[in-house]
Amino acid sequence: MPNAAPQPADLVHAMPDPALVVDAQGVVRLANEQAVELLEADPAGRHLSATLRAPDVLEAVTATASGAGSASVDYEIRVPVPRAFRAHVSCLGDGKGALITLRDLTREQQIERMRADFVANASHELRTPLTALSGFLETIQGPAKSDPKAQDKFLGLMKSQAERMRRLIDDLLSLSRIEMNEHVRPSGEVDLNQVSAHVRDVLLGLAREFECKLTLESDGPVVVTGSRDELVQVLQNLAENALKYGSTGKLVEIILRRNGEWAELSVRDHGPGIAEQHIPRLTERFYRVNVQDSRSRGGTGLGLAIVKHIINRHRGRLVITSELGKGSTFMMRLPVKAT
């Protein structure tokens, strides 16, 4: 007995991209698993406009369902993170509605943007240490050619500039990788209490170096959906910044609290604080409150940009509060994993 022909619903569910079938009135009759995941709800039985906020796509669906032929429309969504899509709308026959397939363009657009940004940022930020290295080499080959003591001094300075370039390139590559995958939410389980304890233990040596006390207060295990390595990177970055720039307050606190359906993980220092006009720009690439101070402490100006993009990838939020003379608090809010 010959195999039965595949049904339309089977074909839609077999598609690798998000796909929906709407009737002539624009009501969603069928959506595959990828579409449900993208829209964060099953749209079946509701009008397409209730779940897809893209007027150009809705117009194309109306025209196609009326017999105008297939159409392709590019559109973007802004929340929870920016993403770009191409919707292809095909007619299913007179009065039968339309098939909509959605292709995610986010990654390829981010790759192009990453290439352009990397070239622009790297060329700008690497110019200073490269100029310094060239100057030191000219000095060693010229005035200091027969002065071993001066040569040792300038070789040490050259090493520090080379280290600065290495840190800068590492941070640029890290930021590019995170931005490229920002639209894809991690799927692992992470206990923020364990992350906090790990970061505290790792940074106790640095705290002693700055003669600063590093403490941890926690409500106990708080589990979120995420990437452990990335969340460790966020907390370690924030705690290192607090030690480097706020250790004059002699105390840096890591505080983990559960607030309803949100986990709130904060790093608080009691140092000089940050002027209000700087706070909105702290997560911009290469923005520094004090350029010379940041560079002297090994900062690249990319740490908080990396923090922001990792938190965005986890569908969370970074909240920064500060008061001059009293210190600063950097808090990441993440949704607690549903049980």
Summary of the structure (lengths in Angstrom):
residues: 339
radius of gyration: 26.4
end to end distance: 47.2
largest distance: 94.5
contacts: 1008
relative contact order: 0.09
helix: 48%
strand: 23%
